[in-house]
Amino acid sequence: MEGGGAAYNPRTPEEVFRDFRGRRAGIVKALTTDMEKFYELCDPEKENLCLYGNPNETWEVALPAEEVPPELPEPALGINFARDGMDEKDWLSLVAVHSDSWLLAVAFYFGARFGFDKESRKRLFTMINNLPTIYEVVTGTVKKQSKEKTPNSSSKSNKSSSKPQTEVSRAPQKDYDESGEDEEEEDEDEHGNTLCGACGDNYASDEFWICCDVCERWFHGKCVKITPARAEHIKQYKCPACSNKRARA
């Protein structure tokens, strides 16, 4: 775990935000695309376990730090004990909420250690607040709020006509006449709030997207390892989380 001891040079809000974003990306992976592995690691028979997100966008389930006080704020303790006593969605949502709290604690711990003033703290929080929370990504709350702004319009015009069940969004072809530019700007405005169910980043018109036919979340193709060519041959796409649920059932 990366700490905040004296060995660190003073950081800027932007540097602390990069640390926050990396840890957040790791936790989002654990609770979405890597959910099956995360579920198995959280064995209730083991000791108190915590979910850590690392700055390099990886995650780990491990025992809490032994030293008191710890070098960094610690995540929620004992997340594994409730795994089998709750509905899976409720358990993942609970872990997500506590993970959001932990990320904020770590970010503002760095802010305190590095002497951020009021304006620096405000700038850091603004950058953090522009990202959806882990809870919103895991539960699909943002997706529901922006359902009218999903890439459905571009998917209808671009998906394979022989596979109507799979909703696929491809980067629209750029048209450099005036009407084309207007349409492209409208497309960006319409889909700007759509978030990838795996990484939580926003929709971008120059990236390949695919929609899960079960949970209706959208994903970057690169996040779920689906290429445009492969998508053309999928009758019904299920994201990793939905596929894992079916496997366990």
N, C-alpha and C positions, 0 to 999 in steps of 0.2 A: 504494500500500500504506500502511496506517495504521501508524505507527511508535510508538516508546515514548520519544521524546526529551524534552527539558526543557520543551517547550511544553505537555505534558500535565499536568493537575491530578491529584492523587492519586485513585485509583479504589478502589472497594470490590470484594470478591470477586464480588458480584452483577453489577456493571458489566463486569468482565472476563469473566464467564460469558456475558453477552449477546454480547460480542464473539466469544467462542469459538463460541457457538451459531450466530451469523450466518455465520461463516466455514465452519463444518461444513455448514450447509444448502447453501451454494453448491457445495461440493465434492461433496456427495451428489447434487445435481442434475447436475453434470458427469458423474458415473459411472453415472447411472441414466437419468433422463428426457432429458438432453441428451447422452447417450452417443455418438450418431452424430456430432454436431458436435465433441465432444471428440476422438473417434477421428481425424477428418479433420485437426484442428489439430495433432495429434501426429505430424507427418510426420517419419520417420526421416532424411530428407534435410536437414532443418533443423538449426540449431545446438542446443546443449544447451537444453532447455526444462524449465520447472517448472509445476506446477499450483498456482495460488493461489486460496484462498477469501477473499472480502472480507466485511467486517462487515455489509454490506447484503444478504447472501444471494446475491451474484453470484459468478461464478468467471471466471478467465482463464488462458490458457496463454501464458506469456511467458518472456523471457530472465531469468536471475537478476540480482539487483542488482549494479551495477558497483562500488560502494564497499565497501571492506573495512576493518573489519568492517561488515556490513550493519546497517541500522537495526533490523531484526527478524531472528530466525532464518529461514533460507531453507529452502524445501521441497526434496525430493529432486531432484537435478540429472540431466537427461538422460533423463527418463521416455519420451521419444519413440523413443530408440534401440532399445528392446526391443519396440516395438509389433508388428513383423512377425515377430519371432523367437520369439514365445511364443503359446500358445493365448490367445484373447481374454479368456476368463474369468480365466486365471492372471495375465495382464497387468493387468487391471482390479483384481484382488485385491491385486497387488503395489503398485500406485499407492495403493490404499485404505490399506494398512498404513502406507506412508510418510506418507500424509496425516494419519493418526491421530497418528503420532509428531510431525509438524510442529505440529499443533494444540496438543498438550500443551506443546511447547517454547515456542510463542508465549504461551500462557496463563501459564505459570510464569515466562517472561521478564518479562511485565507484573507478576507478583507480586513478583519481585525488585526491579524498578525502582520499584515503588510501596510497597516496604517492608512487605509482608505478613508478619505473624508466624505462628507455628505454627498457631494456631487459624484464622486467615484462609486459610492454604494448605489446611488440612484441609477447611474449608467449601467452598472453590473446587473441590477435587478431588472431594468428595462430589457436588456438583451436576453436574460433568462425568461422573462415573461412573454417574449415574442415566440417562444417555443411552446408547443402543447405539453401538458404534464404527462408523465408516464401513465398516470391513471386514465387520462383522456385517450391515450393511444391504446391501452390495453382493453378498456371498456367500449371503445368506439364512440365515445361521447362526442368528440369533435366531428366524426363522420355523420352522426345524426343531426348535429347542429347545422352542418353545411351540405345536407343531402341534396339540396337543390343546385349545389354548385359542383357536383361530381362530374367527371369527364364523360358523361353519358352521350352528349351530343357528338363529340368527336369519335367515340367508340362506335356509334351506330354507322357512321359513314366509312369507317376504316376496318371494321372486323370482317372476318371471313364470312361470306354469304352462305357457305355450306355448313358453318358451325355457329348458328345463331345463338346458342346458349351461352357461349363464352364471350364476355364483354372485354374487348381489348382496345386500349387507347394507344395510338401511335403518334409520333410527332407529326403535326400537320405540315404539308408541303407549303413552303413560303411562296406567296404570290406578291410580287413587288409592285403591282398596280395599287391605286389608292384604296379600292375596295378590299383587296387582300390584306393590306396593312391594318385596316379598320377591323377586319374579322380576327386577325391575329391578336390585336390588343384586347378585343372583347373576349377571346378565348382565355387569355391570361387572367383577365378580371374575373371571369366566371369560375375558373377552376383554381384560383389562387389559394383557396382555403382547404383544398383537398389534401389529405395527409397520407403518407405511406404507412400502412399498418405494421410494417416491420421496423423502419428506422425513424418514422415520425416526421420526416422532412416534407416540405410542401411540394405540390404538383409543379412540374416544369414542362413546358410544351415540347422541349427538345429531348424528352426521355420517354422510353417505352414503359407503359403501365399495363397492368392486368387486374381484373376484378375477380374476387372469390365469389363463386356462385352460391356458397353456403352462408357466409357471414356478411357478404356484400362489401367487404373492405377492399380498398385499392392498394396495390403494391407496385413499387418499382420492379421491373423485370429482373434487374441485377440483384435485388435484395432476396428474391425467391428463386433465383437461378432459372428463369424462364426467358428464352429468346423469342423474338417475333416469329421466327420460322417454326419453333416448337409450339407456340401458342396456336398456330393455324391448325394443328392436328389434335388439339384438346377439345373434347366434346363438352366437358364440364370441369372447370378448374376449381380445385380445393386448395386453399392456402395451407402451409405447414401445420398451423395450429388446428385447423378443422380436420386435416388428415390424421393427425395424432389422436384427436378425440375419437374418431371412428375406429382407429386401430385398437385403442384401449377398451372401447365398448365391446 
